[in-house]
Amino acid sequence: MKPLNPGENRQVGRYRVLAALGEGGMGRVLLAVSADGRLVALKQVHSQFANDDGFRTRFRREVEASRMVSGAYTAAVMDADPDAPLPWLASVFVAGPSLHQAVAAAGPLPVPTVRYLAAGLASALTEIHRVGLIHRDLKPSNVLLTEDGPRVIDFGIARATEGDIELTHAGSVIGSPGFMSPEQAESKTLTPASDVFSLGALLVMASTGRSPFSGASAPQTLYNVVHSQPELDQAPPEVRQLAEPCLAKDPAQRPTPDQILDFLGPVSPGANLWPPIVQSQIAQQKAEVQAVLNGPVAPEPQPQVQAQAWAQPNLTMPQPPPAKQSNTAVKVLLAIIAAIVLVGGTAVTVIMLNKDGSPSSASPASGASSSAPAPTTDPLSIDKLRRVDPCKVLPADSVPALGNLTPDSGSDLGECDYTAANDVEVELNLGDELTGGGSDEPPAQIEGLPVTIDKRDDPKNCDATVPIFNEKRVGITVTGRVQSGEGCETARAALTEVVKRLRANPPEYDMPSGSLIRVDPCSLIDKASMEQIIGVVSEMAATGLHECDWDSKGLFALYTDRGSEPDADDGTPIDLGGTPAFQELKQDREDSASCGIEWLHRKSGDDAETVRIFYTVSGDAATAGQICQQAQAVAKAIIPKLPKP
């Protein structure tokens, strides 16, 4: 979710626009609120399509067809204006990640979850086909995973199955290569069975992480769809049994959505089988929406702007005067307060308008600052884990199979070494940088999270790793070291207990005033300021709980740490604008140089918190003196932003 661009229109039809949800080839998707307080996903097409009369005709027909679709597993179309300067369509907004986002974060989904997904998608297709439509673009990004099941969205290229209305140009292929049917890839006549083929491909992707027809290029993928058999070796047998008939090349051989539902059987009432990481994504998106709703309200259009709009009829009409808006909002407020209910012990969040027409929450306890970022609610997020004391995560008797565990309290931030009986060692790293290496074992899960097992070169030493919420390069790793037996059993057992305890009641460090423990290194300097010092930055990423890297002409790394106080053994004394530090520079060869800077931030007894910078450049005729000047400039820029000891 992103803020609107400066000067961007805050009103589209009867909807107040709040934020941007995304953008694609056809247009933008905006978060907006209706006059009665309901949130909508408003899709507004790009201007180049708005000037195409043929597109407007097709868009109008698509809107009319899409409005016929309703049901529990689709996002219903509420409103549209094909004749607006920029045509738009408003659908019910539902919070939740797309299937693509969920699999990217959680890895392949377990079989019960895939069956739950299949039941929802088959129900959605039943409703879509009932009104004579074919979706034609059922793909991972068009399936949302919400609190009460999947939702099929975006009927933007749906087509009526009756009549001879062509909504696309002759010979064109519209859809997504890895998930379209063979007949669609060959531009043949489509039937509802085309959507069933897409459903089968989605189920394989959900259970394996990839389309069953993936090729090195889009043309190769299309060839595979038409001519090759699907790759189903990695799919669990239960998923393969369901997906394989759906992927038949002959449409007549595929099951109908009703037959799929009969095969699956009934879903338990109130079931929610999304893995914990997906449930956290849903909660995170709801928190982001709430932060937008609590944010500052865009100013009302000024009189001179209204005059300009009347003079140019192609411009979107300004919103109603504040007085009328306030009266409407008061009525809406009273109506919605009367509708607040509790379902199954969970409060339903109701969105309404303040007296000035701005969005608000029905909860009087929100009290969020208008500028505060959306909170991160997942206990396995990097912000939450940064505060966790790893040496308190595993009490002595927490893993019975290992015996009493004794932590080494002198470990680095985010890390702790435990010892147990029989020379068993367990190393916990809450912010381990992921190497991207493959697992030595088939896909598996720990507490609903995908786990990677690395046996290294010795079966007595083994790493078990699960991902951190919303992070691509950082995970939680437990290393098991044993003198006899299998180290992976130790790693799995300890990691299972770690995840349980982090979710239930994570123990935090003792954080005195001014501590670096809670500091996010990536937040200490923005990209623009960094680029002014070291040049163009291609990527900035957290590579640990207390480390941030910037990729430029070299690698620039910033660490916060705890350990011994830096001294002359760590380099030459320098002054960073009143902060004493130590600097070490190396000129390895003519085109390779590095510079390290370290300084003390806070000391209490034997507890010393330090900040370290390491900058290395190669292939650019770099000199150590030059890059040290740049490293010092960065250090001076971030020191004022550190908490005061």
Secondary structure, 3 states (H helix, E strand, C coil): CECCCCCCCCEECCEEEEEEEEECCCEEEEEEECCCCCEEEEEEECHHHHCCHHHHHHHHHHHHHHCCCCCCCECCEEEEECCCCCCEEEEECCCCCEHHHHHHHHCCCCHHHHHHHHHHHHHHHHHHHHCCEECCCCCHHHEEEECCEEEECCCCCCEECCCCCCCCCCCCCCCCHHHCCHHHHCCCCCCCHHHHHHHHHHHHHHHHCCCCCCCCCHHHHHHHHHHCCCCCCCCCHHHHHHHHHHCCCCHHHCCCHHHHHHHHCCCCCCCCCCCHHHHHHHHHHHHHHHHHHCCCCCCCCCHHHHHHHHHCCCCCCCCCCHHHHHHHHHHHHHHHHCCCCEECCEECCCEEECCCCCEEECCCCCCCCCCCCCCCCCCCEHHHHCCECHHHCCCCCCCHHHCCCEECCCCCCCEEEEECHHHCEEEEEEEEECCCCCCCCCCEEECCEEEEEECCCCCCEEEEEEECECCCCEEEEEEEECCCCCHHHHHHHHHHHHHHHHHHCCCECCCCCCCCCCCCHHHCCCHHHHHHHHCCCCEEEEEECCEEEEECCEEEEEEEEEECCCCHHHCEEEECCCCEEEEEEEEEECCEEEEEEEEEEEEECCEEEEEEEEEEEECCCCCHHHHHHHHHHHHHHHHHHCCCC
